[in-house]
Structure formats: C-alpha cells, structure tokens
C-alpha cells in the first residue's frame, strides 16, 4: 500500500508526463523538432553530470539506452507532433511500448508471453488499425507510423535498462542524456538546415525556454527520478498501472490547453488501445486471484 506522500508523488509523475505533451506541442511550433529534442537532452545532462556519479554500467548499455530513448524515441515523437499528430492521441499511442517491450523481452531475455498479454496486444493493434482508417492520406499516416516507431524504441530502451540491472536510475538517465546530443544536433543540421536553426535560436522566446526546461528538468530528471524511487520502494505491479493514467492526463491537458478534440473514430480506437493496455496490466493479477 502506497503512503499518502508516495501516492502524491506517483500522481505528480503522471501529471508531469501527461502535461509534457502540451509543452512538446508548444515547443515544435517555434523550434524545429530535432533541435528542440537536442536542447532537451543538453539541459538534462548539463550541469547534472558534474554532480552525479556515473552509473556502474557497461558503456554499450548506456549508449543503446541513450540512442533509443533520446535520439530515436523523442526525435520521432517531436517530429510526428510537428507534422500534425495530435499531442493527446500521441500520449496514448506511446503506451503501446508495453507490448513492444514484451516482444523484445521474449527475444532478448527469454521471457514468456502469457495469454492476457497476447490478447491485450491484439486488442491494442485493432485499436490502432481503427485510428489508422482516418489516416490513409500520407500526410496523416506518416506521423501515426512515426509515433508507433517511437513506442518501439521506447521498448528497446526498456530492455537496455533491464540489462543495466539494479543501478541508480537517476544517474543512468543523466549520463545517458549525453549520448543523443551530438547525433540530434548533427541530424538537425542536415535535415532542418542551418537557416532554420539560426532563425529559431535567434528568435527564442520565453515560452520556448520554459518548454526546454520543463522537458529537461521536470519530465526527464524529476519524472524518471521519482519513478525509479517508487519502483525501488514498491513492487512494480503496484507502480506500473499508474502509467495508464499518463494518456488520461495527456488527453485532458491537450483538450484544456490546446483545444484538441479527437474524432469519434479516434475515440473508438483509443478505447480499444486502452482496453488492451488494461488487460495487459491487470489480466494476470485477476487470474492469480481467481486461482487463489
């Protein structure tokens, strides 16, 4: 049972990660997405690396995690939202990382797939397919596929963190934040161009600065720091379900602050995706209680 204080901390993480999708939307309206992602990780790494000891983990694991979570996942997510993916819907679809994590764990860690996970994945895939029916146009389909690919790389990062073992997760997050900085800035220079970068940095606004700071210090350091603290104090089965509230906070905040309204088809698809996630999290627990 969570203490009242730790329940508050869990809900704070949910709120921060949900509202962060609003900040991402605000950010990509003024700054090219790859550049914005690079600035996020630059601030997340500095000056923290000078005060936090490097985690005792193989450098290869640190690099894989940093590239997967920073360069690939957030680079794709920021770019997808820039290309028109609704931020609230993205907050939900990113949670299919749970199924990618399960699949990758089967391949690389030898874990087994239970029937609830399989059925949950099929229901979630059906939900994504429903959402895709409104996005057959290439300009709408590409951002959707980019979000799904971002969720896949989140799964890759989860496997890398499991490979890291029992370490200080805040230290792991801070030091891995160094990894994607140069690749992100380099790709931004090639794809977004020096003119767009110069214009964005030359006209940087207080809102953009707040976006970068919120992404770096609240969503990355505070969010992952508190999450790792909770996972150390309580069983994962007690903490993990709180992640299901992130898309609830995300969709609610984008509706209130951005005025985003998803269509009826997207609502149906979202309900299916959420049902699949719920079955994945709670199904095995219900079976255990029934057997007991």
Backbone as CSV, one residue per row, in Angstrom:
resi,resn,N_x,N_y,N_z,CA_x,CA_y,CA_z,C_x,C_y,C_z
1,UNK,0.846,-1.204,0.000,0.000,0.000,0.000,0.876,1.246,0.000
2,UNK,0.604,2.159,-0.940,1.381,3.378,-1.010,1.039,4.311,0.152
3,UNK,2.064,4.962,0.692,1.806,6.009,1.671,1.153,7.179,0.951
4,UNK,0.545,8.073,1.705,-0.119,9.227,1.103,0.879,10.082,0.339
5,UNK,2.070,10.241,0.893,3.099,11.032,0.216,3.508,10.398,-1.108
6,UNK,3.724,9.079,-1.118,4.170,8.411,-2.336,3.052,8.329,-3.370
7,UNK,1.816,8.252,-2.925,0.689,8.331,-3.853,0.686,9.692,-4.546
8,UNK,0.945,10.746,-3.779,1.034,12.089,-4.357,2.171,12.157,-5.378
9,UNK,3.325,11.556,-5.048,4.467,11.581,-5.967,4.155,10.832,-7.257
10,UNK,3.465,9.687,-7.149,3.094,8.918,-8.338,2.158,9.726,-9.233
11,UNK,1.184,10.394,-8.629,0.249,11.210,-9.395,0.938,12.441,-9.979
12,UNK,1.961,12.956,-9.274,2.729,14.086,-9.796,3.473,13.680,-11.063
13,UNK,4.080,12.492,-11.057,4.776,11.999,-12.246,3.793,11.857,-13.406
14,UNK,2.622,11.284,-13.142,1.596,11.118,-14.168,1.211,12.471,-14.763
15,UNK,0.996,13.450,-13.895,0.602,14.784,-14.352,1.709,15.422,-15.192
16,UNK,2.948,15.340,-14.710,4.077,15.939,-15.434,4.232,15.300,-16.804
17,UNK,4.213,13.963,-16.869,4.385,13.285,-18.153,3.210,13.529,-19.096
18,UNK,1.996,13.675,-18.542,0.841,13.960,-19.392,0.876,15.371,-19.944
19,UNK,1.110,16.365,-19.066,1.168,17.767,-19.486,2.351,18.018,-20.410
20,UNK,3.377,17.190,-20.318,4.561,17.378,-21.163,4.217,17.344,-22.650
21,UNK,3.159,16.626,-23.021,2.768,16.589,-24.431,2.277,17.960,-24.901
22,UNK,1.696,18.732,-23.998,1.320,20.109,-24.326,2.571,20.944,-24.568
23,UNK,3.560,20.789,-23.696,4.796,21.551,-23.847,5.520,21.168,-25.144
24,UNK,5.473,19.879,-25.501,6.087,19.459,-26.763,5.410,20.169,-27.938
25,UNK,4.084,20.212,-27.921,3.333,20.885,-28.986,3.705,22.356,-29.065
26,UNK,3.758,23.031,-27.918,4.163,24.438,-27.896,5.581,24.606,-28.443
27,UNK,6.454,23.688,-28.070,7.852,23.809,-28.477,8.057,23.684,-29.976
28,UNK,7.439,22.663,-30.592,7.663,22.438,-32.023,6.979,23.480,-32.892
29,UNK,6.108,24.311,-32.296,5.523,25.421,-33.038,6.547,26.529,-33.287
30,UNK,7.612,26.577,-32.464,8.594,27.648,-32.576,9.993,27.164,-32.927
31,UNK,10.298,25.898,-32.621,11.653,25.372,-32.817,11.572,24.067,-33.605
32,UNK,12.461,23.850,-34.585,12.489,22.568,-35.296,12.587,21.405,-34.310
33,UNK,11.852,20.308,-34.552,11.738,19.245,-33.540,13.043,18.563,-33.149
34,UNK,13.928,18.312,-34.100,15.189,17.650,-33.759,16.079,18.573,-32.931
35,UNK,16.088,19.846,-33.287,16.840,20.823,-32.500,16.266,20.912,-31.085
36,UNK,14.951,20.936,-30.970,14.301,21.018,-29.660,14.642,19.804,-28.801
37,UNK,14.644,18.621,-29.414,14.993,17.404,-28.681,16.439,17.461,-28.202
38,UNK,17.337,17.968,-29.064,18.735,18.114,-28.671,18.913,19.062,-27.508
39,UNK,18.165,20.172,-27.525,18.236,21.139,-26.423,17.718,20.515,-25.127
40,UNK,16.674,19.680,-25.246,16.140,18.985,-24.064,17.227,18.161,-23.385
41,UNK,17.956,17.377,-24.182,18.944,16.476,-23.582,20.212,17.210,-23.170
42,UNK,20.512,18.312,-23.840,21.648,19.117,-23.414,21.405,19.653,-22.007
43,UNK,20.189,20.147,-21.762,19.852,20.677,-20.434,19.696,19.564,-19.401
44,UNK,19.211,18.397,-19.834,19.062,17.279,-18.900,20.423,16.765,-18.429
45,UNK,21.418,16.843,-19.315,22.753,16.332,-18.975,23.587,17.357,-18.219
46,UNK,23.443,18.618,-18.593,24.272,19.668,-18.000,23.440,20.603,-17.137
47,UNK,23.884,20.937,-15.957,25.198,20.590,-15.374,25.171,19.332,-14.511
48,UNK,24.098,18.529,-14.587,23.901,17.409,-13.662,25.065,16.419,-13.660
49,UNK,25.681,16.190,-14.853,26.759,15.186,-14.917,27.961,15.569,-14.054
50,UNK,28.090,16.853,-13.724,29.221,17.278,-12.896,28.974,17.027,-11.411
51,UNK,27.748,16.677,-11.069,27.391,16.488,-9.660,26.907,15.071,-9.341
52,UNK,26.606,14.299,-10.371,26.086,12.941,-10.174,27.094,11.937,-10.723
53,UNK,27.464,10.981,-9.915,28.472,9.983,-10.298,27.965,9.111,-11.446
54,UNK,28.870,8.743,-12.348,28.494,7.897,-13.489,28.032,6.531,-12.989
55,UNK,26.942,6.005,-13.541,26.439,4.702,-13.082,27.403,3.576,-13.427
56,UNK,27.434,2.569,-12.577,28.299,1.416,-12.795,27.616,0.452,-13.764
57,UNK,27.728,0.783,-15.041,27.077,0.003,-16.080,27.958,0.014,-17.319
58,UNK,27.864,-1.043,-18.117,28.661,-1.104,-19.344,28.323,0.059,-20.265
59,UNK,29.341,0.610,-20.905,29.152,1.776,-21.759,28.215,1.467,-22.929
60,UNK,28.245,0.217,-23.405,27.380,-0.164,-24.515,25.908,-0.064,-24.146
61,UNK,25.568,-0.468,-22.921,24.186,-0.386,-22.461,23.752,1.075,-22.355
62,UNK,24.654,1.905,-21.830,24.362,3.337,-21.683,24.121,3.988,-23.040
63,UNK,24.937,3.625,-24.030,24.813,4.196,-25.378,23.518,3.735,-26.044
64,UNK,23.216,2.443,-25.943,21.989,1.931,-26.549,20.765,2.609,-25.952
65,UNK,20.747,2.739,-24.626,19.618,3.398,-23.964,19.501,4.852,-24.418
66,UNK,20.619,5.568,-24.424,20.596,6.978,-24.806,20.133,7.195,-26.232
67,UNK,20.602,6.354,-27.151,20.197,6.481,-28.554,18.727,6.100,-28.747
68,UNK,18.297,5.047,-28.047,16.919,4.578,-28.215,15.924,5.565,-27.639
69,UNK,16.169,6.030,-26.410,15.181,6.870,-25.732,15.277,8.323,-26.189
70,UNK,16.496,8.831,-26.395,16.667,10.242,-26.714,16.670,10.543,-28.191
71,UNK,17.535,9.870,-28.919,17.668,10.131,-30.351,16.475,9.596,-31.132
72,UNK,16.131,8.318,-30.920,15.078,7.689,-31.720,13.678,7.999,-31.198
73,UNK,13.408,7.664,-29.918,12.040,7.824,-29.418,11.569,9.278,-29.448
74,UNK,12.302,10.156,-28.770,11.830,11.539,-28.690,12.070,12.308,-29.986
75,UNK,13.110,11.945,-30.729,13.293,12.569,-32.036,12.109,12.295,-32.949
76,UNK,11.632,11.053,-32.953,10.467,10.681,-33.762,9.184,11.306,-33.214
77,UNK,9.010,11.276,-31.882,7.786,11.808,-31.279,7.655,13.310,-31.540
78,UNK,8.708,14.059,-31.282,8.666,15.504,-31.512,8.374,15.803,-32.980
79,UNK,9.015,15.048,-33.880,8.825,15.268,-35.321,7.404,14.930,-35.739
80,UNK,6.827,13.866,-35.168,5.463,13.465,-35.509,4.458,14.534,-35.089
81,UNK,4.642,15.089,-33.890,3.740,16.144,-33.425,3.897,17.393,-34.288
82,UNK,5.121,17.685,-34.720,5.353,18.807,-35.635,4.616,18.589,-36.954
83,UNK,4.547,17.350,-37.408,3.898,17.033,-38.692,2.381,16.919,-38.579
84,UNK,1.822,17.133,-37.384,0.373,17.192,-37.254,-0.266,16.124,-36.402
85,UNK,0.528,15.241,-35.775,-0.058,14.237,-34.898,-0.620,14.922,-33.663
86,UNK,-1.916,14.709,-33.330,-2.467,15.313,-32.117,-1.686,14.870,-30.884
87,UNK,-1.297,15.830,-30.055,-0.454,15.527,-28.898,-1.146,14.584,-27.923
88,UNK,-2.453,14.781,-27.707,-3.186,13.922,-26.787,-3.244,12.485,-27.272
89,UNK,-3.518,12.300,-28.548,-3.561,10.955,-29.118,-2.182,10.305,-29.065
90,UNK,-1.148,11.103,-29.289,0.219,10.575,-29.208,0.523,10.063,-27.807
91,UNK,0.008,10.749,-26.780,0.266,10.321,-25.399,-0.307,8.935,-25.131
92,UNK,-1.399,8.601,-25.803,-1.992,7.264,-25.653,-1.224,6.231,-26.461
93,UNK,-0.968,6.536,-27.722,-0.324,5.550,-28.602,1.093,5.218,-28.140
94,UNK,1.751,6.149,-27.465,3.094,5.857,-26.965,3.083,4.719,-25.952
95,UNK,1.919,4.477,-25.309,1.856,3.433,-24.289,1.897,2.019,-24.870
96,UNK,1.789,1.888,-26.208,1.926,0.545,-26.784,3.368,0.061,-26.661
97,UNK,4.247,0.928,-26.136,5.603,0.472,-25.820,5.567,-0.755,-24.922
98,UNK,4.510,-0.902,-24.134,4.413,-2.063,-23.241,4.455,-3.361,-24.030
99,UNK,3.787,-3.389,-25.181,3.739,-4.610,-25.983,5.052,-4.826,-26.749
100,UNK,5.670,-3.738,-27.201,6.986,-3.872,-27.830,8.006,-4.371,-26.808
101,UNK,7.897,-3.884,-25.573,8.809,-4.336,-24.524,8.642,-5.835,-24.278
102,UNK,7.389,-6.295,-24.236,7.121,-7.721,-24.030,7.724,-8.552,-25.158
103,UNK,7.511,-8.113,-26.407,8.033,-8.851,-27.568,9.559,-8.881,-27.557
104,UNK,10.185,-7.757,-27.271,11.642,-7.708,-27.235,12.197,-8.529,-26.073
105,UNK,11.488,-8.539,-24.946,11.917,-9.338,-23.803,11.866,-10.837,-24.127
106,UNK,10.902,-11.248,-24.935,10.829,-12.646,-25.366,12.048,-13.022,-26.197
107,UNK,12.457,-12.096,-27.078,13.567,-12.380,-27.995,14.916,-12.314,-27.276
108,UNK,15.130,-11.248,-26.476,16.460,-10.990,-25.916,16.632,-11.452,-24.476
109,UNK,15.530,-11.618,-23.746,15.637,-12.006,-22.340,15.026,-13.372,-22.052
110,UNK,14.425,-13.987,-23.065,13.845,-15.315,-22.891,12.578,-15.342,-22.066
111,UNK,11.893,-14.199,-21.937,10.655,-14.171,-21.169,9.506,-14.786,-21.969
112,UNK,8.483,-15.244,-21.247,7.345,-15.909,-21.872,6.166,-14.939,-22.024
113,UNK,5.386,-15.168,-23.053,4.186,-14.370,-23.296,2.984,-15.092,-22.720
114,UNK,2.219,-14.401,-21.834,1.018,-15.056,-21.328,-0.186,-14.675,-22.187
115,UNK,-1.305,-15.359,-21.975,-2.457,-15.170,-22.851,-3.070,-13.787,-22.726
116,UNK,-2.974,-13.194,-21.532,-3.528,-11.856,-21.349,-2.710,-10.826,-22.133
117,UNK,-1.395,-10.993,-22.130,-0.548,-10.090,-22.894,-0.805,-10.223,-24.388
118,UNK,-0.974,-11.470,-24.846,-1.250,-11.700,-26.266,-2.590,-11.095,-26.674
119,UNK,-3.632,-11.353,-25.864,-4.956,-10.809,-26.174,-4.957,-9.283,-26.075
120,UNK,-4.280,-8.745,-25.064,-4.191,-7.298,-24.915,-3.514,-6.658,-26.110
121,UNK,-2.450,-7.297,-26.607,-1.747,-6.775,-27.775,-2.650,-6.779,-29.007
122,UNK,-3.419,-7.850,-29.200,-4.324,-7.935,-30.356,-5.402,-6.850,-30.293
123,UNK,-5.935,-6.608,-29.090,-6.959,-5.569,-28.933,-6.364,-4.192,-29.222
124,UNK,-5.149,-3.943,-28.713,-4.491,-2.659,-28.948,-4.187,-2.457,-30.430
125,UNK,-3.744,-3.520,-31.109,-3.469,-3.438,-32.546,-4.750,-3.126,-33.310
126,UNK,-5.850,-3.732,-32.878,-7.145,-3.435,-33.503,-7.495,-1.961,-33.330
127,UNK,-7.219,-1.423,-32.127,-7.487,-0.012,-31.880,-6.652,0.895,-32.769
128,UNK,-5.376,0.567,-32.924,-4.502,1.357,-33.801,-4.992,1.284,-35.245
129,UNK,-5.452,0.117,-35.652,-5.976,-0.046,-37.016,-7.213,0.822,-37.238
130,UNK,-8.068,0.909,-36.206,-9.252,1.771,-36.303,-8.832,3.228,-36.478
131,UNK,-7.862,3.660,-35.669,-7.372,5.037,-35.774,-6.776,5.292,-37.160
132,UNK,-6.076,4.288,-37.698,-5.414,4.442,-39.000,-6.403,4.589,-40.147
133,UNK,-7.654,4.121,-39.967,-8.624,4.212,-41.060,-8.909,5.659,-41.443
134,UNK,-8.712,6.591,-40.511,-8.914,8.004,-40.822,-7.631,8.673,-41.314
135,UNK,-6.563,7.883,-41.409,-5.268,8.481,-41.718,-4.615,7.823,-42.923
136,UNK,-5.440,7.502,-43.924,-4.902,6.877,-45.121,-4.068,7.854,-45.959
137,UNK,-4.379,9.165,-45.832,-3.569,10.124,-46.561,-2.147,10.096,-46.007
138,UNK,-1.167,10.198,-46.898,0.224,10.033,-46.489,0.629,11.071,-45.455
139,UNK,0.084,12.301,-45.561,0.454,13.359,-44.613,-0.056,13.064,-43.206
140,UNK,-1.124,12.274,-43.088,-1.661,11.908,-41.774,-1.120,10.566,-41.300
141,UNK,-0.844,9.660,-42.241,-0.378,8.317,-41.881,1.063,8.328,-41.385
142,UNK,1.910,9.143,-42.001,3.329,9.170,-41.622,3.529,9.541,-40.149
143,UNK,2.883,10.626,-39.642,3.051,10.924,-38.209,2.571,9.793,-37.298
144,UNK,1.483,9.099,-37.693,0.995,7.967,-36.899,2.046,6.870,-36.834
145,UNK,2.632,6.528,-37.978,3.662,5.492,-38.019,4.905,5.915,-37.244
146,UNK,5.211,7.200,-37.262,6.372,7.694,-36.515,6.166,7.528,-35.012
147,UNK,4.936,7.754,-34.530,4.642,7.579,-33.108,4.746,6.108,-32.725
148,UNK,4.228,5.222,-33.578,4.333,3.779,-33.302,5.795,3.352,-33.274
149,UNK,6.604,3.882,-34.193,8.032,3.557,-34.208,8.720,4.127,-32.971
150,UNK,8.298,5.307,-32.533,8.839,5.886,-31.299,8.536,4.975,-30.109
151,UNK,7.320,4.419,-30.069,6.959,3.489,-28.997,7.835,2.241,-29.038
152,UNK,8.170,1.778,-30.249,9.062,0.621,-30.386,10.426,0.919,-29.761
153,UNK,10.970,2.103,-30.036,12.288,2.436,-29.491,12.231,2.648,-27.980
154,UNK,11.067,3.049,-27.457,10.896,3.093,-26.000,11.041,1.672,-25.443
155,UNK,10.468,0.702,-26.160,10.622,-0.693,-25.762,12.078,-1.123,-25.778
156,UNK,12.826,-0.706,-26.809,14.261,-1.009,-26.874,14.976,-0.433,-25.657
157,UNK,14.626,0.814,-25.302,15.244,1.457,-24.140,14.904,0.703,-22.852
158,UNK,13.671,0.193,-22.754,13.294,-0.579,-21.565,14.148,-1.835,-21.417
159,UNK,14.422,-2.507,-22.531,15.266,-3.706,-22.481,16.685,-3.330,-22.077
160,UNK,17.186,-2.204,-22.593,18.528,-1.750,-22.216,18.595,-1.447,-20.724
161,UNK,17.541,-0.817,-20.171,17.548,-0.504,-18.737,17.480,-1.776,-17.898
162,UNK,16.783,-2.808,-18.405,16.745,-4.086,-17.691,18.127,-4.743,-17.724
163,UNK,18.835,-4.591,-18.836,20.197,-5.112,-18.944,21.140,-4.410,-17.963
164,UNK,20.813,-3.162,-17.645,21.672,-2.394,-16.747,21.643,-2.952,-15.329
165,UNK,20.546,-3.624,-14.960,20.442,-4.219,-13.630,20.047,-3.213,-12.575
166,UNK,20.359,-3.527,-11.319,19.990,-2.690,-10.182,21.001,-1.559,-10.021
167,UNK,20.689,-0.409,-10.597,21.583,0.745,-10.525,20.777,1.974,-10.126
168,UNK,21.482,3.067,-9.878,20.834,4.350,-9.604,20.250,4.856,-10.916
169,UNK,18.917,4.816,-11.036,18.281,5.137,-12.310,18.421,6.619,-12.660
170,UNK,18.435,7.496,-11.658,18.613,8.918,-11.948,19.983,9.158,-12.567
171,UNK,21.015,8.518,-12.004,22.357,8.619,-12.574,22.379,8.072,-13.997
172,UNK,21.690,6.969,-14.205,21.613,6.346,-15.535,20.965,7.297,-16.540
173,UNK,19.868,7.950,-16.143,19.161,8.881,-17.028,20.027,10.095,-17.347
174,UNK,20.690,10.646,-16.320,21.520,11.835,-16.527,22.671,11.545,-17.480
175,UNK,23.395,10.471,-17.229,24.574,10.183,-18.060,24.188,9.707,-19.458
176,UNK,23.067,9.003,-19.575,22.627,8.583,-20.912,22.126,9.778,-21.720
177,UNK,21.780,10.875,-21.041,21.332,12.078,-21.748,22.453,12.707,-22.569
178,UNK,23.709,12.372,-22.239,24.831,12.869,-23.036,24.862,12.240,-24.424
179,UNK,24.358,11.017,-24.529,24.510,10.230,-25.760,23.818,10.844,-26.972
180,UNK,22.535,11.260,-26.879,21.850,11.701,-28.100,22.139,13.135,-28.513
181,UNK,22.873,13.903,-27.727,23.034,15.329,-28.015,23.685,15.568,-29.371
182,UNK,24.863,15.010,-29.586,25.577,15.235,-30.852,24.813,14.661,-32.043
183,UNK,24.307,13.398,-31.991,23.524,12.891,-33.130,22.303,13.743,-33.460
184,UNK,21.602,14.249,-32.434,20.410,15.064,-32.672,20.767,16.388,-33.337
185,UNK,21.806,17.055,-32.829,22.213,18.330,-33.416,22.747,18.128,-34.841
186,UNK,23.471,17.020,-35.054,24.003,16.736,-36.393,22.873,16.476,-37.387
187,UNK,21.895,15.660,-36.977,20.769,15.364,-37.874,19.929,16.619,-38.101
188,UNK,19.779,17.446,-37.076,19.055,18.703,-37.230,19.735,19.591,-38.268
189,UNK,21.051,19.630,-38.242,21.806,20.446,-39.194,21.586,19.962,-40.622
190,UNK,21.514,18.639,-40.785,21.337,18.060,-42.129,19.892,18.171,-42.603
191,UNK,18.936,17.821,-41.731,17.528,17.744,-42.140,16.828,19.098,-42.051
192,UNK,17.019,19.786,-40.938,16.307,21.050,-40.714,17.053,22.251,-41.263
193,UNK,18.372,22.133,-41.367,19.165,23.154,-42.022,19.647,24.255,-41.105
194,UNK,20.823,24.817,-41.416,21.402,25.873,-40.580,20.547,27.140,-40.530
195,UNK,19.815,27.423,-41.624,18.983,28.635,-41.643,17.855,28.533,-40.624
196,UNK,17.170,27.362,-40.600,16.068,27.169,-39.649,16.586,27.156,-38.219
197,UNK,17.746,26.554,-38.010,18.334,26.503,-36.670,18.690,27.907,-36.196
198,UNK,19.347,28.677,-37.076,19.737,30.042,-36.730,18.537,30.921,-36.432
199,UNK,17.485,30.769,-37.250,16.277,31.574,-37.047,15.605,31.236,-35.724
200,UNK,15.554,29.944,-35.399,14.908,29.514,-34.149,15.677,29.998,-32.930
201,UNK,17.007,29.863,-32.963,17.820,30.281,-31.823,17.870,31.801,-31.695
202,UNK,17.797,32.475,-32.845,17.842,33.933,-32.817,16.569,34.569,-32.303
203,UNK,15.464,33.844,-32.439,14.174,34.395,-32.015,13.577,33.584,-30.874
204,UNK,14.437,32.961,-30.072,13.950,32.092,-28.999,13.144,32.906,-27.987
205,UNK,12.001,32.374,-27.611,11.066,33.106,-26.754,11.071,32.523,-25.342
206,UNK,10.509,33.268,-24.381,10.383,32.720,-23.021,9.584,31.424,-22.998
207,UNK,8.586,31.290,-23.890,7.806,30.051,-23.919,8.677,28.873,-24.336
208,UNK,9.547,29.087,-25.347,10.435,28.012,-25.783,11.401,27.621,-24.675
209,UNK,11.924,28.599,-23.964,12.843,28.315,-22.854,12.126,27.502,-21.785
210,UNK,10.874,27.852,-21.494,10.110,27.101,-20.498,9.848,25.679,-20.974
211,UNK,9.630,25.506,-22.281,9.425,24.171,-22.857,10.676,23.314,-22.655
212,UNK,11.836,23.864,-22.998,13.093,23.117,-22.873,13.343,22.753,-21.411
213,UNK,13.155,23.718,-20.508,13.399,23.455,-19.087,12.406,22.434,-18.527
214,UNK,11.138,22.530,-18.927,10.137,21.579,-18.439,10.475,20.168,-18.930
215,UNK,10.832,20.058,-20.224,11.190,18.752,-20.784,12.406,18.165,-20.088
216,UNK,13.419,19.004,-19.868,14.675,18.506,-19.319,14.582,18.204,-17.836
217,UNK,14.082,19.161,-17.059,14.163,19.044,-15.608,12.932,18.403,-14.974
218,UNK,11.760,18.677,-15.516,10.540,18.109,-14.946,10.260,16.716,-15.535
219,UNK,10.123,16.637,-16.874,9.748,15.360,-17.500,10.869,14.334,-17.439
220,UNK,12.125,14.782,-17.623,13.237,13.829,-17.680,13.807,13.539,-16.300
221,UNK,14.344,14.552,-15.629,15.035,14.308,-14.361,14.073,14.054,-13.204
222,UNK,13.113,14.955,-12.996,12.171,14.751,-11.901,11.286,13.533,-12.153
223,UNK,10.745,13.426,-13.372,9.837,12.323,-13.689,10.495,10.967,-13.529
224,UNK,11.621,10.769,-14.211,12.289,9.468,-14.141,12.916,9.245,-12.770
225,UNK,13.361,10.324,-12.121,13.930,10.173,-10.784,12.899,9.682,-9.785
226,UNK,11.711,10.311,-9.772,10.647,9.884,-8.870,10.142,8.488,-9.224
227,UNK,10.038,8.200,-10.520,9.545,6.883,-10.952,10.475,5.776,-10.466
228,UNK,11.790,5.995,-10.603,12.750,4.980,-10.156,12.716,4.838,-8.632
229,UNK,12.510,5.966,-7.927,12.384,5.929,-6.464,11.184,5.067,-6.056
230,UNK,10.054,5.246,-6.729,8.845,4.484,-6.399,9.025,3.000,-6.723
231,UNK,9.704,2.702,-7.833,9.915,1.308,-8.218,10.846,0.599,-7.230
232,UNK,11.728,1.345,-6.601,12.615,0.744,-5.607,11.890,0.482,-4.292
233,UNK,10.910,1.314,-3.952,10.210,1.193,-2.667,9.051,0.198,-2.719
234,UNK,8.458,0.011,-3.898,7.244,-0.800,-4.016,7.381,-1.796,-5.162
235,UNK,6.560,-2.862,-5.151,6.565,-3.808,-6.268,6.171,-3.117,-7.579
236,UNK,6.785,-3.553,-8.677,6.478,-2.968,-9.987,4.999,-3.121,-10.319
237,UNK,4.384,-4.215,-9.849,2.970,-4.456,-10.133,2.071,-3.406,-9.488
238,UNK,2.576,-2.739,-8.440,1.803,-1.689,-7.784,2.008,-0.334,-8.456
239,UNK,3.208,-0.095,-8.992,3.546,1.202,-9.575,3.201,1.280,-11.064
240,UNK,3.456,0.196,-11.802,3.276,0.215,-13.260,1.889,0.677,-13.715
241,UNK,0.789,0.262,-13.051,-0.528,0.706,-13.510,-0.726,2.220,-13.535
242,UNK,0.070,2.955,-12.762,-0.064,4.420,-12.784,0.264,4.983,-14.162
243,UNK,1.091,4.264,-14.952,1.440,4.747,-16.296,0.212,4.815,-17.198
244,UNK,-0.837,4.033,-16.854,-2.067,4.086,-17.654,-2.779,5.431,-17.510
245,UNK,-2.445,6.164,-16.455,-3.064,7.469,-16.254,-2.380,8.568,-17.066
246,UNK,-1.184,8.287,-17.613,-0.464,9.299,-18.390,-1.274,9.758,-19.605
247,UNK,-1.801,8.839,-20.439,-2.616,9.319,-21.563,-3.896,10.021,-21.127
248,UNK,-4.445,9.637,-19.957,-5.622,10.343,-19.441,-5.255,11.802,-19.165
249,UNK,-4.113,11.998,-18.474,-3.633,13.356,-18.208,-3.250,14.066,-19.494
250,UNK,-2.677,13.317,-20.435,-2.262,13.915,-21.704,-3.435,14.399,-22.531
251,UNK,-4.435,13.550,-22.690,-5.611,13.919,-23.495,-6.384,15.052,-22.825
252,UNK,-6.520,14.994,-21.497,-7.240,16.045,-20.773,-6.521,17.386,-20.889
253,UNK,-5.196,17.383,-20.721,-4.444,18.641,-20.763,-4.394,19.230,-22.166
254,UNK,-4.308,18.381,-23.195,-4.295,18.916,-24.563,-5.672,19.450,-24.951
255,UNK,-6.726,18.871,-24.372,-8.072,19.391,-24.614,-8.245,20.765,-23.961
256,UNK,-7.764,20.882,-22.714,-7.946,22.137,-21.963,-7.018,23.229,-22.480
257,UNK,-5.743,22.908,-22.713,-4.738,23.925,-23.028,-4.534,24.143,-24.525
258,UNK,-4.838,23.131,-25.348,-4.634,23.264,-26.790,-5.938,23.251,-27.579
259,UNK,-7.023,22.861,-26.912,-8.301,22.783,-27.610,-8.405,21.608,-28.561
260,UNK,-7.556,20.577,-28.368,-7.599,19.401,-29.238,-8.857,18.577,-28.957
261,UNK,-9.524,18.178,-29.999,-10.697,17.308,-29.887,-10.502,16.157,-30.862
262,UNK,-10.508,14.932,-30.352,-10.321,13.797,-31.248,-11.670,13.363,-31.809
263,UNK,-11.642,12.740,-32.984,-12.865,12.351,-33.674,-13.493,11.116,-33.040
264,UNK,-14.709,10.811,-33.475,-15.407,9.635,-32.941,-14.641,8.357,-33.254
265,UNK,-14.093,8.270,-34.455,-13.308,7.087,-34.836,-12.075,6.966,-33.944
266,UNK,-11.400,8.091,-33.680,-10.222,8.066,-32.821,-10.597,7.704,-31.384
267,UNK,-11.775,8.103,-30.940,-12.241,7.720,-29.603,-12.417,6.210,-29.513
268,UNK,-13.059,5.621,-30.534,-13.260,4.161,-30.552,-11.919,3.443,-30.541
269,UNK,-11.004,3.885,-31.412,-9.682,3.271,-31.462,-8.931,3.434,-30.156
270,UNK,-9.045,4.618,-29.547,-8.355,4.883,-28.280,-8.889,3.992,-27.157
271,UNK,-10.203,3.783,-27.140,-10.810,2.907,-26.125,-10.270,1.486,-26.270
272,UNK,-10.127,1.013,-27.501,-9.592,-0.329,-27.738,-8.130,-0.417,-27.283
273,UNK,-7.332,0.595,-27.622,-5.929,0.595,-27.203,-5.843,0.579,-25.681
274,UNK,-6.640,1.424,-25.025,-6.624,1.500,-23.563,-7.094,0.184,-22.943
275,UNK,-8.109,-0.451,-23.554,-8.592,-1.744,-23.051,-7.496,-2.800,-23.157
276,UNK,-6.759,-2.784,-24.261,-5.653,-3.726,-24.424,-4.576,-3.517,-23.371
277,UNK,-4.260,-2.254,-23.078,-3.270,-1.945,-22.046,-3.751,-2.390,-20.664
278,UNK,-5.037,-2.155,-20.374,-5.610,-2.564,-19.091,-5.537,-4.076,-18.919
279,UNK,-5.865,-4.806,-19.982,-5.831,-6.272,-19.922,-4.405,-6.753,-19.700
280,UNK,-3.444,-6.088,-20.336,-2.043,-6.462,-20.187,-1.570,-6.271,-18.743
281,UNK,-2.015,-5.193,-18.095,-1.559,-4.882,-16.738,-2.301,-5.689,-15.680
282,UNK,-3.632,-5.754,-15.815,-4.442,-6.331,-14.743,-4.869,-7.784,-14.985
283,UNK,-4.802,-8.265,-16.216,-5.249,-9.624,-16.529,-4.561,-10.702,-15.720
284,UNK,-3.214,-10.738,-15.710,-2.520,-11.774,-14.931,-2.862,-11.715,-13.453
285,UNK,-3.072,-10.514,-12.904,-3.397,-10.373,-11.487,-4.768,-10.962,-11.173
286,UNK,-5.726,-10.727,-12.092,-7.070,-11.271,-11.886,-7.048,-12.794,-11.936
287,UNK,-6.236,-13.356,-12.842,-6.130,-14.811,-12.939,-5.531,-15.388,-11.662
288,UNK,-4.513,-14.725,-11.127,-3.873,-15.199,-9.894,-4.880,-15.214,-8.738
289,UNK,-5.678,-14.160,-8.630,-6.689,-14.108,-7.567,-7.732,-15.198,-7.736
290,UNK,-8.116,-15.462,-8.988,-9.130,-16.473,-9.247,-8.629,-17.854,-8.852
291,UNK,-7.359,-18.128,-9.215,-6.748,-19.422,-8.867,-6.633,-19.555,-7.361
292,UNK,-6.224,-18.449,-6.693,-6.078,-18.499,-5.233,-7.421,-18.730,-4.541
